Every structure is written in structure tokens, then in C-alpha cells.
């Protein structure tokens, strides 16, 4: 960093604060084996994701050469341009190893605290420094670990201060991890409730009438109004997790054409989907804008309000029932593309509008609980980022 070091801090080349470094194994892995092996998908924002592990069989001699130790820093040396250079901390006990496109950096813990080092390497400043070392290949990008160790300089406070900083940041990490787990549990709970109330397995008191089985062509109407006069310039896309999103904000770039006159208009509470991605959940209702436009390839439709509650339908398209219809209609296809006509043949069980409203209200309350947790998670991440900015630069001393 191009500013005077805080009092008591020292600057080191990365290689001078490491005891060792090594590559992982290129041997094939599987779902069974003697040792768990960490791969790119197990690394995320400085942390490890251990719920999708692969395994590998190695001799004791082979394993001991590439066995991870608690405190090792994992560096992803080969990946896409956006993901190469990921850094995560191996901070657990157990017999683990790594794949060949990951390098283990073993810190000298007499000089540097591994948690401190992991956090500092995950700051935007160091991400930018690491990105300067990227070399682009035909299909993947690479970072030479030797160049990394010789090029990257780390500014360190005294070891006791590193430990205090690491403890504070670990407290934030624990809060964030617990919130993530709580959100995951709430979302699993929501899926269970949806399955029961949208199928009629569980019903509200006072409702006993039979549900009507009908096809979607009786309740959805295709819309294909074009943006001929270019009055609307808000171009949105539909994603499987966030629903309607602003392209610049979500993708970091605009992927729309310069000529927007052929784009389809979506009004508030209309639904839209990408026919080639509806199989992964890219279908949503427009709620946060009065109107927008979407790619001409999208399917846009509205609902017959006399037959179905818009929020009931919003949750139905998230259900196992809807996803089962999509799998059935896509069976035997090389590429899963769902036309409006095909979607119109889907069957749906409908209670009365009053019962639909009750079901939608229940699921909306659960969604609000999840949204509150997500907002709290976002706040904790912002708080950690602010604390890191002050502690990892020496602006605030401990």
C-alpha cells in the first residue's frame, strides 16, 4: 500500500511469511474414498463450504505430502477470470487434501495470524493486486503461485494485535454463518409448508369444498405488446433466485440490444419467463416496478383475476408440482425450452379465491421473515466490511 505504515507495523513479501506451499493432487476423485478433497466449489469468500465433498484414495505417503493443516490458506490458481485467485482459510481439524488447481499456503504463525491473513487477502485492495497477476488461457485463467508469493506485499501489525483483530472478525463471521444457517432452515420450512398447503394436504379451518382441477390455458393470457415507441427504457431480466433484476446491477453490464423497439412490455403483476431457463426457475412476477421491457425471446403473460390470486400463482410456480410439469414437458428434449402453448397445457388444482388468498397470506408472512433475516445478514456483512477497513489498515488500533 502506498502510504506510511502505522507505528509498529511491518511490511513483508508474502513468501517471507510462509513456511511452505504445495499443489494438490490431479488424481480423479469420486463420491467415496479415504480422504475428502477440497475443490473450487468448496471455496467461497474466505470460507469453506463442506456440504458437497468429493473423496480420493491415496497411500499414506502420498497423503502426508499434501495433507492440509489447520491455518493453511487455500489459493485457487486456475479458474474463470471472475473466480481465479479465490482465497479461503482451512481452519478445521481433520484429514483433508486439495485438488491440483488449488495451492496451499502455510503461514508462519510466529509472524502472521492465519485468520488475519485470510481476511486481508480477501479485501478488495488485495483482490485487485492478485488480479494483476492473471494470465489468460484458451478456456481458463491462471495465476503463477511463485509470482504471487514474490509480488504480493503484506503489511502486518504486531502478532498480539493481529490476534485481537482476528478475534473480532471471527465474531462477525460467526454471526454471518449463523444467519445463513437460519435463512437456510427458514427456506426449507417454507418449501415444506408450500408443499402441504398448495396441494390441499393441509387446509385452513372453515374450508371443506373440493378443489377444481383445471389447465393453465383457462387462467393465463399471453401478452406480446412491443415497445414500438421506445417509451420504456427499463430493461430487466428474470433470474432463478432474484426474480426480475436490473441488468447493469446484477450482471455488471447491459446485455440488451441498442434497439429496444421490439422488446416486450411487462406491466406490474404480469409474469415473464425465459423459455430456455424456466427449467431452472427463471420465471417471476413483476412487483417492484410499474412496467419494464424484456427480451423479445421472453414469454409474458397475465392472469385471469376472477380465477386465481396472483400471489397464489407466484408461489405455485415455485412448487414441486410446477417443476414436475416442466420436467415432464421437457422429457426427451435435447434442450429444455417451454413455449407458452406447452405451459398452457399444465394442470393446476385451485381452491376458492378466498382460500387462495389465505394460502398466499401465510406464505407471504414466511417470506417476510426470510427477507428480514436477509436484510440483517446484509447489515452484518456491511458492518464487518467497515470494521475491516479500519482494523486492517491500522486506522483503529487495538
Secondary structure, 3 states (H helix, E strand, C coil): CCCCCCCCCEEEEHHHHEEEEEECECCCCECCCCEEEECHHHEECEEECCCCCEEECCCHHHHHHCCCCCCEEEEECEECCCCCCCEEEECCCCCEEEECCEEEEEECCCCCCHHHHHHHHCCHHHHHHHHCCEEECCCCEEECHHHHHHHCEEEECCHHHHHHHHHHHHHHHHHHHHHHHHHHHHHHHHHHHHHHHCCCCCCCCCCCCCCEEEEHHHCEEEECCECCCCCCCCEEEEECCCEEEEHHHHHCCCCCCCCCCCCEEEECCCEEECCCCHHHCCEEECCCCCEEEECCCCEEEEECCCCCCHHHHHHHCCCHHHHHHHHHHHCCCCCCCCCHHHHHCCEEEECCHHHHHHHHHHHHHHHHHHHHHHHHHHHHHHHHHHHHHHHCCCCCCC
